[in-house]
Amino acid sequence: MMKESFRNRRNGFETVGADGKGSPEPAWGKIGGIAAVIIVLLILVFNSTYQIGEQEQAVLITFGQASPVTEPGLHFKIPFIQEVRKVNTTIQGFSIGYDSSSNISNEDESLMITSDYNFVNVDFFVEYRFSDPVKAVFASSEPVNILKNISMSCIRTVIGSYPVDDVLTTGKNEIQAAIKEMIMQRLEEQDLGIQLVNITIQDSEPPTTEVMEAFKAVETAKQGKETALNNANKYRNEQIPSAEARADAIIQRAEAEKTARINEATAQVARFNAMYEEYIKNPEVTRQRMFFEAMEEILPELKVIIESPNGNVQTFYPLESFTDFNISNNTSTTDDID
């Protein structure tokens, strides 16, 4: 009996007595009940609290009614009655046309046709954030996929309205702006609680190697053209000031010569008027003086020709040479002059 009682205690049972009063009862039953109560309490406690991070917002659902919870920190809810769904409000993104993890191209998304009927591969990266947690949870089950489909539709629409040169080279910024505006308009119509932050062209290239090389050659030629234009503009900017300076110098010389000639003409007119006044006073004397002055100017340049009766012609120039000539050797000539 002692051994049986000891064995029963060790196995978790308690023997009441040998008189038959009482019955064996498991000792761990009370402990199990207490443990169950503790577990239920813990479950209730842990299910009644939730934590919101700095970059999160939550939606508290009570009997189907949703209300946003935007303050970070510890919050309480009614277990089994209220449900909490958290929404990440940080800026997130996805790629279009390639796999961002492996950087492998996806031509089903990237291959597009331009307005001049050329094919081109264009890769995009879309950045977004959830602006309204309630709409993000209830407006759609997959708002990110909807945003991606809207983005791909807008991208193909805009790319199809531009020529291939703009898509590959100079029109990227304008294309990005047009796509962003169209996506934002579509999202406003859908009202999904998701906001487009930015969309950028990661890469754009022709679909084949041959076409790619041709476009590279065209781009090189365009760069050469730009370089030539820049050099020409530089040379023009250097030469124009020099030419303008030379033109100014010529104009200044012409103005000076003009002024000098006007002054000279004015002086001649004044002298002529003065001579005319003197001529009116005494015409004969003035006429003789003018004759003498004219002869003084003419005689130094005068060419004297003397012809002899026998037909010999001798020329004396200038006039002084005639006076210095040896008269003894030209007696007949001097006689003719007399």
Disulfide bonds with the S-S distance in Angstrom:
none
